[in-house]
Amino acid sequence: MEIKKTPSGTDLTVAVIGKLDTQTAPELEESLHDDLDGVNNLVLDLTDLEYVSSAGLRVILSTYKRMSKQGAMVIKHVTPDVMDVFDMTGFTDLLNIEK
């Protein structure tokens, strides 16, 4: 997995590339932990995310909860395979997902 961050003032865009699974989810969680301080708007760009496991979903959910307290989070450019997982788990009802 690769993580690319693009800050812009109090906005942060994070592109997640590859697979977000049991092995890589802790890396994303750790990477976001300190970088979300002072962020009002977070965009998760999932254009190149091929796969997400339950561990990855947990990181996305915990990030969503944190951002709900300090601003907003939008998920953009979700691939069909990842969208299927979001649909099956009910994440489409919970998260702000844009095409």
PDB file as gemmi writes it, atoms N, CA and C in Angstrom:
CRYST1    1.000    1.000    1.000  90.00  90.00  90.00 P 1                      
ATOM      1  N   MET A   1       0.838  -1.172   0.000  1.00  0.00           N  
ATOM      2  CA  MET A   1       0.000   0.000   0.000  1.00  0.00           C  
ATOM      3  C   MET A   1       0.885   1.237   0.000  1.00  0.00           C  
ATOM      4  N   GLU A   2       0.411   2.249  -0.685  1.00  0.00           N  
ATOM      5  CA  GLU A   2       1.098   3.532  -0.722  1.00  0.00           C  
ATOM      6  C   GLU A   2       0.111   4.600  -0.267  1.00  0.00           C  
ATOM      7  N   ILE A   3       0.614   5.586   0.467  1.00  0.00           N  
ATOM      8  CA  ILE A   3      -0.206   6.689   0.966  1.00  0.00           C  
ATOM      9  C   ILE A   3       0.396   7.989   0.459  1.00  0.00           C  
ATOM     10  N   LYS A   4      -0.418   8.789  -0.226  1.00  0.00           N  
ATOM     11  CA  LYS A   4       0.041  10.097  -0.696  1.00  0.00           C  
ATOM     12  C   LYS A   4      -0.833  11.165  -0.054  1.00  0.00           C  
ATOM     13  N   LYS A   5      -0.180  12.128   0.608  1.00  0.00           N  
ATOM     14  CA  LYS A   5      -0.908  13.193   1.297  1.00  0.00           C  
ATOM     15  C   LYS A   5      -0.667  14.529   0.609  1.00  0.00           C  
ATOM     16  N   THR A   6      -1.752  15.291   0.453  1.00  0.00           N  
ATOM     17  CA  THR A   6      -1.663  16.612  -0.140  1.00  0.00           C  
ATOM     18  C   THR A   6      -2.366  17.599   0.785  1.00  0.00           C  
ATOM     19  N   PRO A   7      -1.600  18.316   1.616  1.00  0.00           N  
ATOM     20  CA  PRO A   7      -2.223  19.307   2.501  1.00  0.00           C  
ATOM     21  C   PRO A   7      -2.475  20.621   1.780  1.00  0.00           C  
ATOM     22  N   SER A   8      -3.505  21.331   2.213  1.00  0.00           N  
ATOM     23  CA  SER A   8      -3.820  22.656   1.692  1.00  0.00           C  
ATOM     24  C   SER A   8      -4.531  23.430   2.798  1.00  0.00           C  
ATOM     25  N   GLY A   9      -3.761  24.171   3.571  1.00  0.00           N  
ATOM     26  CA  GLY A   9      -4.337  24.885   4.714  1.00  0.00           C  
ATOM     27  C   GLY A   9      -4.869  23.899   5.739  1.00  0.00           C  
ATOM     28  N   THR A  10      -6.172  23.999   6.039  1.00  0.00           N  
ATOM     29  CA  THR A  10      -6.780  23.068   6.998  1.00  0.00           C  
ATOM     30  C   THR A  10      -7.451  21.895   6.296  1.00  0.00           C  
ATOM     31  N   ASP A  11      -7.186  21.736   4.992  1.00  0.00           N  
ATOM     32  CA  ASP A  11      -7.702  20.606   4.223  1.00  0.00           C  
ATOM     33  C   ASP A  11      -6.571  19.610   3.986  1.00  0.00           C  
ATOM     34  N   LEU A  12      -6.929  18.336   3.945  1.00  0.00           N  
ATOM     35  CA  LEU A  12      -5.948  17.293   3.664  1.00  0.00           C  
ATOM     36  C   LEU A  12      -6.586  16.257   2.746  1.00  0.00           C  
ATOM     37  N   THR A  13      -5.910  15.957   1.654  1.00  0.00           N  
ATOM     38  CA  THR A  13      -6.327  14.871   0.768  1.00  0.00           C  
ATOM     39  C   THR A  13      -5.337  13.731   0.933  1.00  0.00           C  
ATOM     40  N   VAL A  14      -5.889  12.544   1.159  1.00  0.00           N  
ATOM     41  CA  VAL A  14      -5.060  11.354   1.333  1.00  0.00           C  
ATOM     42  C   VAL A  14      -5.469  10.335   0.279  1.00  0.00           C  
ATOM     43  N   ALA A  15      -4.548  10.005  -0.602  1.00  0.00           N  
ATOM     44  CA  ALA A  15      -4.775   8.967  -1.618  1.00  0.00           C  
ATOM     45  C   ALA A  15      -4.216   7.658  -1.076  1.00  0.00           C  
ATOM     46  N   VAL A  16      -5.061   6.633  -1.089  1.00  0.00           N  
ATOM     47  CA  VAL A  16      -4.653   5.309  -0.621  1.00  0.00           C  
ATOM     48  C   VAL A  16      -4.573   4.411  -1.850  1.00  0.00           C  
ATOM     49  N   ILE A  17      -3.394   3.840  -2.069  1.00  0.00           N  
ATOM     50  CA  ILE A  17      -3.112   3.088  -3.295  1.00  0.00           C  
ATOM     51  C   ILE A  17      -2.748   1.649  -2.936  1.00  0.00           C  
ATOM     52  N   GLY A  18      -3.390   0.699  -3.606  1.00  0.00           N  
ATOM     53  CA  GLY A  18      -3.059  -0.706  -3.384  1.00  0.00           C  
ATOM     54  C   GLY A  18      -4.130  -1.421  -2.593  1.00  0.00           C  
ATOM     55  N   LYS A  19      -3.718  -2.135  -1.555  1.00  0.00           N  
ATOM     56  CA  LYS A  19      -4.639  -2.932  -0.744  1.00  0.00           C  
ATOM     57  C   LYS A  19      -4.610  -2.433   0.704  1.00  0.00           C  
ATOM     58  N   LEU A  20      -5.787  -2.222   1.249  1.00  0.00           N  
ATOM     59  CA  LEU A  20      -5.928  -1.818   2.650  1.00  0.00           C  
ATOM     60  C   LEU A  20      -6.465  -3.030   3.400  1.00  0.00           C  
ATOM     61  N   ASP A  21      -5.544  -3.760   4.029  1.00  0.00           N  
ATOM     62  CA  ASP A  21      -5.908  -5.017   4.670  1.00  0.00           C  
ATOM     63  C   ASP A  21      -5.284  -5.109   6.060  1.00  0.00           C  
ATOM     64  N   THR A  22      -5.299  -6.279   6.630  1.00  0.00           N  
ATOM     65  CA  THR A  22      -4.784  -6.489   7.984  1.00  0.00           C  
ATOM     66  C   THR A  22      -3.331  -6.056   8.125  1.00  0.00           C  
ATOM     67  N   GLN A  23      -2.558  -6.257   7.087  1.00  0.00           N  
ATOM     68  CA  GLN A  23      -1.138  -5.912   7.132  1.00  0.00           C  
ATOM     69  C   GLN A  23      -0.898  -4.415   6.996  1.00  0.00           C  
ATOM     70  N   THR A  24      -1.708  -3.740   6.169  1.00  0.00           N  
ATOM     71  CA  THR A  24      -1.448  -2.332   5.854  1.00  0.00           C  
ATOM     72  C   THR A  24      -2.311  -1.342   6.646  1.00  0.00           C  
ATOM     73  N   ALA A  25      -3.418  -1.797   7.212  1.00  0.00           N  
ATOM     74  CA  ALA A  25      -4.313  -0.889   7.952  1.00  0.00           C  
ATOM     75  C   ALA A  25      -3.598  -0.169   9.095  1.00  0.00           C  
ATOM     76  N   PRO A  26      -2.762  -0.855   9.887  1.00  0.00           N  
ATOM     77  CA  PRO A  26      -2.056  -0.131  10.951  1.00  0.00           C  
ATOM     78  C   PRO A  26      -1.160   0.991  10.417  1.00  0.00           C  
ATOM     79  N   GLU A  27      -0.590   0.793   9.231  1.00  0.00           N  
ATOM     80  CA  GLU A  27       0.254   1.822   8.628  1.00  0.00           C  
ATOM     81  C   GLU A  27      -0.572   3.074   8.303  1.00  0.00           C  
ATOM     82  N   LEU A  28      -1.757   2.880   7.743  1.00  0.00           N  
ATOM     83  CA  LEU A  28      -2.620   4.023   7.438  1.00  0.00           C  
ATOM     84  C   LEU A  28      -3.073   4.707   8.720  1.00  0.00           C  
ATOM     85  N   GLU A  29      -3.456   3.922   9.703  1.00  0.00           N  
ATOM     86  CA  GLU A  29      -3.914   4.483  10.977  1.00  0.00           C  
ATOM     87  C   GLU A  29      -2.818   5.327  11.620  1.00  0.00           C  
ATOM     88  N   GLU A  30      -1.624   4.805  11.653  1.00  0.00           N  
ATOM     89  CA  GLU A  30      -0.495   5.534  12.235  1.00  0.00           C  
ATOM     90  C   GLU A  30      -0.167   6.784  11.422  1.00  0.00           C  
ATOM     91  N   SER A  31      -0.233   6.655  10.118  1.00  0.00           N  
ATOM     92  CA  SER A  31       0.081   7.772   9.242  1.00  0.00           C  
ATOM     93  C   SER A  31      -0.907   8.924   9.428  1.00  0.00           C  
ATOM     94  N   LEU A  32      -2.169   8.595   9.662  1.00  0.00           N  
ATOM     95  CA  LEU A  32      -3.191   9.629   9.828  1.00  0.00           C  
ATOM     96  C   LEU A  32      -3.221  10.223  11.237  1.00  0.00           C  
ATOM     97  N   HIS A  33      -2.776   9.466  12.214  1.00  0.00           N  
ATOM     98  CA  HIS A  33      -2.940   9.850  13.616  1.00  0.00           C  
ATOM     99  C   HIS A  33      -2.546  11.293  13.899  1.00  0.00           C  
ATOM    100  N   ASP A  34      -1.312  11.645  13.639  1.00  0.00           N  
ATOM    101  CA  ASP A  34      -0.837  12.997  13.933  1.00  0.00           C  
ATOM    102  C   ASP A  34      -1.192  13.997  12.844  1.00  0.00           C  
ATOM    103  N   ASP A  35      -1.330  13.514  11.611  1.00  0.00           N  
ATOM    104  CA  ASP A  35      -1.587  14.421  10.497  1.00  0.00           C  
ATOM    105  C   ASP A  35      -2.987  15.019  10.507  1.00  0.00           C  
ATOM    106  N   LEU A  36      -3.906  14.465  11.293  1.00  0.00           N  
ATOM    107  CA  LEU A  36      -5.267  15.003  11.338  1.00  0.00           C  
ATOM    108  C   LEU A  36      -5.417  16.156  12.323  1.00  0.00           C  
ATOM    109  N   ASP A  37      -4.395  16.402  13.148  1.00  0.00           N  
ATOM    110  CA  ASP A  37      -4.451  17.545  14.063  1.00  0.00           C  
ATOM    111  C   ASP A  37      -4.574  18.827  13.246  1.00  0.00           C  
ATOM    112  N   GLY A  38      -5.603  19.615  13.515  1.00  0.00           N  
ATOM    113  CA  GLY A  38      -5.795  20.883  12.824  1.00  0.00           C  
ATOM    114  C   GLY A  38      -6.454  20.781  11.463  1.00  0.00           C  
ATOM    115  N   VAL A  39      -6.818  19.565  11.042  1.00  0.00           N  
ATOM    116  CA  VAL A  39      -7.481  19.383   9.747  1.00  0.00           C  
ATOM    117  C   VAL A  39      -8.988  19.539   9.925  1.00  0.00           C  
ATOM    118  N   ASN A  40      -9.593  20.395   9.096  1.00  0.00           N  
ATOM    119  CA  ASN A  40     -11.044  20.587   9.134  1.00  0.00           C  
ATOM    120  C   ASN A  40     -11.763  19.749   8.088  1.00  0.00           C  
ATOM    121  N   ASN A  41     -11.110  19.518   6.961  1.00  0.00           N  
ATOM    122  CA  ASN A  41     -11.719  18.758   5.870  1.00  0.00           C  
ATOM    123  C   ASN A  41     -10.738  17.706   5.368  1.00  0.00           C  
ATOM    124  N   LEU A  42     -11.164  16.464   5.456  1.00  0.00           N  
ATOM    125  CA  LEU A  42     -10.340  15.352   4.990  1.00  0.00           C  
ATOM    126  C   LEU A  42     -11.013  14.713   3.784  1.00  0.00           C  
ATOM    127  N   VAL A  43     -10.232  14.520   2.726  1.00  0.00           N  
ATOM    128  CA  VAL A  43     -10.698  13.789   1.549  1.00  0.00           C  
ATOM    129  C   VAL A  43      -9.874  12.513   1.453  1.00  0.00           C  
ATOM    130  N   LEU A  44     -10.556  11.368   1.452  1.00  0.00           N  
ATOM    131  CA  LEU A  44      -9.887  10.099   1.173  1.00  0.00           C  
ATOM    132  C   LEU A  44     -10.126   9.794  -0.299  1.00  0.00           C  
ATOM    133  N   ASP A  45      -9.072   9.795  -1.074  1.00  0.00           N  
ATOM    134  CA  ASP A  45      -9.145   9.508  -2.503  1.00  0.00           C  
ATOM    135  C   ASP A  45      -8.814   8.033  -2.697  1.00  0.00           C  
ATOM    136  N   LEU A  46      -9.832   7.265  -3.096  1.00  0.00           N  
ATOM    137  CA  LEU A  46      -9.657   5.820  -3.229  1.00  0.00           C  
ATOM    138  C   LEU A  46      -9.601   5.374  -4.685  1.00  0.00           C  
ATOM    139  N   THR A  47      -9.199   6.278  -5.569  1.00  0.00           N  
ATOM    140  CA  THR A  47      -9.101   5.987  -7.003  1.00  0.00           C  
ATOM    141  C   THR A  47      -8.337   4.694  -7.267  1.00  0.00           C  
ATOM    142  N   ASP A  48      -7.238   4.493  -6.569  1.00  0.00           N  
ATOM    143  CA  ASP A  48      -6.361   3.345  -6.828  1.00  0.00           C  
ATOM    144  C   ASP A  48      -6.359   2.330  -5.693  1.00  0.00           C  
ATOM    145  N   LEU A  49      -7.422   2.334  -4.871  1.00  0.00           N  
ATOM    146  CA  LEU A  49      -7.540   1.311  -3.833  1.00  0.00           C  
ATOM    147  C   LEU A  49      -8.192   0.083  -4.452  1.00  0.00           C  
ATOM    148  N   GLU A  50      -7.463  -1.025  -4.447  1.00  0.00           N  
ATOM    149  CA  GLU A  50      -7.927  -2.252  -5.100  1.00  0.00           C  
ATOM    150  C   GLU A  50      -8.783  -3.122  -4.188  1.00  0.00           C  
ATOM    151  N   TYR A  51      -8.531  -3.046  -2.870  1.00  0.00           N  
ATOM    152  CA  TYR A  51      -9.154  -3.983  -1.940  1.00  0.00           C  
ATOM    153  C   TYR A  51      -9.189  -3.361  -0.557  1.00  0.00           C  
ATOM    154  N   VAL A  52     -10.263  -3.617   0.190  1.00  0.00           N  
ATOM    155  CA  VAL A  52     -10.333  -3.193   1.582  1.00  0.00           C  
ATOM    156  C   VAL A  52     -10.896  -4.348   2.412  1.00  0.00           C  
ATOM    157  N   SER A  53     -10.228  -4.647   3.520  1.00  0.00           N  
ATOM    158  CA  SER A  53     -10.672  -5.710   4.424  1.00  0.00           C  
ATOM    159  C   SER A  53     -11.370  -5.088   5.625  1.00  0.00           C  
ATOM    160  N   SER A  54     -11.803  -5.928   6.543  1.00  0.00           N  
ATOM    161  CA  SER A  54     -12.461  -5.418   7.754  1.00  0.00           C  
ATOM    162  C   SER A  54     -11.511  -4.549   8.572  1.00  0.00           C  
ATOM    163  N   ALA A  55     -10.236  -4.860   8.550  1.00  0.00           N  
ATOM    164  CA  ALA A  55      -9.253  -4.029   9.269  1.00  0.00           C  
ATOM    165  C   ALA A  55      -9.171  -2.644   8.637  1.00  0.00           C  
ATOM    166  N   GLY A  56      -9.221  -2.584   7.324  1.00  0.00           N  
ATOM    167  CA  GLY A  56      -9.223  -1.308   6.631  1.00  0.00           C  
ATOM    168  C   GLY A  56     -10.496  -0.528   6.902  1.00  0.00           C  
ATOM    169  N   LEU A  57     -11.628  -1.226   6.941  1.00  0.00           N  
ATOM    170  CA  LEU A  57     -12.903  -0.575   7.257  1.00  0.00           C  
ATOM    171  C   LEU A  57     -12.870   0.036   8.658  1.00  0.00           C  
ATOM    172  N   ARG A  58     -12.232  -0.658   9.581  1.00  0.00           N  
ATOM    173  CA  ARG A  58     -12.132  -0.141  10.946  1.00  0.00           C  
ATOM    174  C   ARG A  58     -11.360   1.171  10.976  1.00  0.00           C  
ATOM    175  N   VAL A  59     -10.268   1.260  10.216  1.00  0.00           N  
ATOM    176  CA  VAL A  59      -9.477   2.492  10.161  1.00  0.00           C  
ATOM    177  C   VAL A  59     -10.301   3.619   9.530  1.00  0.00           C  
ATOM    178  N   ILE A  60     -11.022   3.309   8.462  1.00  0.00           N  
ATOM    179  CA  ILE A  60     -11.868   4.322   7.817  1.00  0.00           C  
ATOM    180  C   ILE A  60     -12.940   4.799   8.780  1.00  0.00           C  
ATOM    181  N   LEU A  61     -13.568   3.875   9.510  1.00  0.00           N  
ATOM    182  CA  LEU A  61     -14.618   4.251  10.456  1.00  0.00           C  
ATOM    183  C   LEU A  61     -14.073   5.085  11.608  1.00  0.00           C  
ATOM    184  N   SER A  62     -12.942   4.696  12.160  1.00  0.00           N  
ATOM    185  CA  SER A  62     -12.379   5.470  13.274  1.00  0.00           C  
ATOM    186  C   SER A  62     -11.948   6.860  12.803  1.00  0.00           C  
ATOM    187  N   THR A  63     -11.449   6.952  11.574  1.00  0.00           N  
ATOM    188  CA  THR A  63     -11.078   8.254  11.013  1.00  0.00           C  
ATOM    189  C   THR A  63     -12.322   9.112  10.810  1.00  0.00           C  
ATOM    190  N   TYR A  64     -13.393   8.495  10.320  1.00  0.00           N  
ATOM    191  CA  TYR A  64     -14.665   9.201  10.143  1.00  0.00           C  
ATOM    192  C   TYR A  64     -15.168   9.759  11.483  1.00  0.00           C  
ATOM    193  N   LYS A  65     -15.126   8.941  12.512  1.00  0.00           N  
ATOM    194  CA  LYS A  65     -15.592   9.387  13.839  1.00  0.00           C  
ATOM    195  C   LYS A  65     -14.759  10.562  14.340  1.00  0.00           C  
ATOM    196  N   ARG A  66     -13.460  10.487  14.169  1.00  0.00           N  
ATOM    197  CA  ARG A  66     -12.596  11.590  14.603  1.00  0.00           C  
ATOM    198  C   ARG A  66     -12.907  12.860  13.819  1.00  0.00           C  
ATOM    199  N   MET A  67     -13.018  12.725  12.500  1.00  0.00           N  
ATOM    200  CA  MET A  67     -13.279  13.904  11.673  1.00  0.00           C  
ATOM    201  C   MET A  67     -14.669  14.482  11.923  1.00  0.00           C  
ATOM    202  N   SER A  68     -15.621  13.664  12.334  1.00  0.00           N  
ATOM    203  CA  SER A  68     -16.959  14.165  12.662  1.00  0.00           C  
ATOM    204  C   SER A  68     -16.914  15.134  13.834  1.00  0.00           C  
ATOM    205  N   LYS A  69     -15.932  14.974  14.702  1.00  0.00           N  
ATOM    206  CA  LYS A  69     -15.785  15.845  15.871  1.00  0.00           C  
ATOM    207  C   LYS A  69     -15.032  17.132  15.557  1.00  0.00           C  
ATOM    208  N   GLN A  70     -14.194  17.107  14.519  1.00  0.00           N  
ATOM    209  CA  GLN A  70     -13.354  18.277  14.251  1.00  0.00           C  
ATOM    210  C   GLN A  70     -13.574  18.892  12.876  1.00  0.00           C  
ATOM    211  N   GLY A  71     -14.450  18.311  12.072  1.00  0.00           N  
ATOM    212  CA  GLY A  71     -14.683  18.845  10.736  1.00  0.00           C  
ATOM    213  C   GLY A  71     -15.510  17.888   9.917  1.00  0.00           C  
ATOM    214  N   ALA A  72     -15.019  17.532   8.741  1.00  0.00           N  
ATOM    215  CA  ALA A  72     -15.764  16.654   7.841  1.00  0.00           C  
ATOM    216  C   ALA A  72     -14.811  15.752   7.072  1.00  0.00           C  
ATOM    217  N   MET A  73     -15.356  14.614   6.622  1.00  0.00           N  
ATOM    218  CA  MET A  73     -14.589  13.682   5.812  1.00  0.00           C  
ATOM    219  C   MET A  73     -15.426  13.269   4.613  1.00  0.00           C  
ATOM    220  N   VAL A  74     -14.794  13.283   3.449  1.00  0.00           N  
ATOM    221  CA  VAL A  74     -15.436  12.853   2.210  1.00  0.00           C  
ATOM    222  C   VAL A  74     -14.570  11.768   1.591  1.00  0.00           C  
ATOM    223  N   ILE A  75     -15.222  10.730   1.078  1.00  0.00           N  
ATOM    224  CA  ILE A  75     -14.516   9.678   0.362  1.00  0.00           C  
ATOM    225  C   ILE A  75     -14.848   9.850  -1.111  1.00  0.00           C  
ATOM    226  N   LYS A  76     -13.807   9.909  -1.948  1.00  0.00           N  
ATOM    227  CA  LYS A  76     -14.006  10.151  -3.377  1.00  0.00           C  
ATOM    228  C   LYS A  76     -13.391   9.043  -4.225  1.00  0.00           C  
ATOM    229  N   HIS A  77     -13.963   8.887  -5.408  1.00  0.00           N  
ATOM    230  CA  HIS A  77     -13.419   8.019  -6.458  1.00  0.00           C  
ATOM    231  C   HIS A  77     -13.279   6.564  -6.005  1.00  0.00           C  
ATOM    232  N   VAL A  78     -14.346   6.015  -5.445  1.00  0.00           N  
ATOM    233  CA  VAL A  78     -14.323   4.642  -4.949  1.00  0.00           C  
ATOM    234  C   VAL A  78     -14.471   3.669  -6.127  1.00  0.00           C  
ATOM    235  N   THR A  79     -13.590   2.689  -6.174  1.00  0.00           N  
ATOM    236  CA  THR A  79     -13.657   1.679  -7.231  1.00  0.00           C  
ATOM    237  C   THR A  79     -14.887   0.788  -7.017  1.00  0.00           C  
ATOM    238  N   PRO A  80     -15.374   0.143  -8.069  1.00  0.00           N  
ATOM    239  CA  PRO A  80     -16.549  -0.718  -7.925  1.00  0.00           C  
ATOM    240  C   PRO A  80     -16.375  -1.834  -6.889  1.00  0.00           C  
ATOM    241  N   ASP A  81     -15.201  -2.454  -6.837  1.00  0.00           N  
ATOM    242  CA  ASP A  81     -14.977  -3.531  -5.864  1.00  0.00           C  
ATOM    243  C   ASP A  81     -15.050  -3.026  -4.430  1.00  0.00           C  
ATOM    244  N   VAL A  82     -14.447  -1.881  -4.183  1.00  0.00           N  
ATOM    245  CA  VAL A  82     -14.478  -1.306  -2.835  1.00  0.00           C  
ATOM    246  C   VAL A  82     -15.894  -0.816  -2.510  1.00  0.00           C  
ATOM    247  N   MET A  83     -16.592  -0.266  -3.505  1.00  0.00           N  
ATOM    248  CA  MET A  83     -17.963   0.179  -3.286  1.00  0.00           C  
ATOM    249  C   MET A  83     -18.863  -0.992  -2.913  1.00  0.00           C  
ATOM    250  N   ASP A  84     -18.616  -2.160  -3.503  1.00  0.00           N  
ATOM    251  CA  ASP A  84     -19.380  -3.359  -3.139  1.00  0.00           C  
ATOM    252  C   ASP A  84     -19.209  -3.680  -1.658  1.00  0.00           C  
ATOM    253  N   VAL A  85     -17.992  -3.555  -1.156  1.00  0.00           N  
ATOM    254  CA  VAL A  85     -17.735  -3.808   0.264  1.00  0.00           C  
ATOM    255  C   VAL A  85     -18.455  -2.757   1.116  1.00  0.00           C  
ATOM    256  N   PHE A  86     -18.380  -1.493   0.706  1.00  0.00           N  
ATOM    257  CA  PHE A  86     -19.082  -0.435   1.433  1.00  0.00           C  
ATOM    258  C   PHE A  86     -20.586  -0.695   1.455  1.00  0.00           C  
ATOM    259  N   ASP A  87     -21.148  -1.149   0.328  1.00  0.00           N  
ATOM    260  CA  ASP A  87     -22.580  -1.457   0.256  1.00  0.00           C  
ATOM    261  C   ASP A  87     -22.951  -2.600   1.194  1.00  0.00           C  
ATOM    262  N   MET A  88     -22.173  -3.665   1.151  1.00  0.00           N  
ATOM    263  CA  MET A  88     -22.475  -4.858   1.958  1.00  0.00           C  
ATOM    264  C   MET A  88     -22.376  -4.588   3.459  1.00  0.00           C  
ATOM    265  N   THR A  89     -21.511  -3.667   3.841  1.00  0.00           N  
ATOM    266  CA  THR A  89     -21.291  -3.405   5.262  1.00  0.00           C  
ATOM    267  C   THR A  89     -22.121  -2.234   5.788  1.00  0.00           C  
ATOM    268  N   GLY A  90     -22.866  -1.569   4.903  1.00  0.00           N  
ATOM    269  CA  GLY A  90     -23.676  -0.434   5.327  1.00  0.00           C  
ATOM    270  C   GLY A  90     -22.908   0.875   5.411  1.00  0.00           C  
ATOM    271  N   PHE A  91     -21.675   0.880   4.989  1.00  0.00           N  
ATOM    272  CA  PHE A  91     -20.864   2.105   5.043  1.00  0.00           C  
ATOM    273  C   PHE A  91     -21.416   3.188   4.118  1.00  0.00           C  
ATOM    274  N   THR A  92     -22.116   2.778   3.050  1.00  0.00           N  
ATOM    275  CA  THR A  92     -22.674   3.780   2.132  1.00  0.00           C  
ATOM    276  C   THR A  92     -23.740   4.621   2.823  1.00  0.00           C  
ATOM    277  N   ASP A  93     -24.376   4.078   3.845  1.00  0.00           N  
ATOM    278  CA  ASP A  93     -25.387   4.828   4.598  1.00  0.00           C  
ATOM    279  C   ASP A  93     -24.747   5.743   5.631  1.00  0.00           C  
ATOM    280  N   LEU A  94     -23.551   5.447   6.029  1.00  0.00           N  
ATOM    281  CA  LEU A  94     -22.885   6.171   7.115  1.00  0.00           C  
ATOM    282  C   LEU A  94     -21.927   7.253   6.603  1.00  0.00           C  
ATOM    283  N   LEU A  95     -21.143   6.921   5.590  1.00  0.00           N  
ATOM    284  CA  LEU A  95     -20.083   7.805   5.115  1.00  0.00           C  
ATOM    285  C   LEU A  95     -20.565   8.723   4.008  1.00  0.00           C  
ATOM    286  N   ASN A  96     -19.864   9.861   3.869  1.00  0.00           N  
ATOM    287  CA  ASN A  96     -20.110  10.785   2.773  1.00  0.00           C  
ATOM    288  C   ASN A  96     -19.230  10.350   1.609  1.00  0.00           C  
ATOM    289  N   ILE A  97     -19.849   9.691   0.612  1.00  0.00           N  
ATOM    290  CA  ILE A  97     -19.107   9.144  -0.520  1.00  0.00           C  
ATOM    291  C   ILE A  97     -19.527   9.900  -1.772  1.00  0.00           C  
ATOM    292  N   GLU A  98     -18.532  10.474  -2.467  1.00  0.00           N  
ATOM    293  CA  GLU A  98     -18.781  11.184  -3.727  1.00  0.00           C  
ATOM    294  C   GLU A  98     -18.119  10.434  -4.858  1.00  0.00           C  
ATOM    295  N   LYS A  99     -18.709  10.547  -6.038  1.00  0.00           N  
ATOM    296  CA  LYS A  99     -18.136   9.857  -7.204  1.00  0.00           C  
ATOM    297  C   LYS A  99     -17.043  10.652  -7.835  1.00  0.00           C  
TER     298      LYS A  99                                                      
END                                                                             
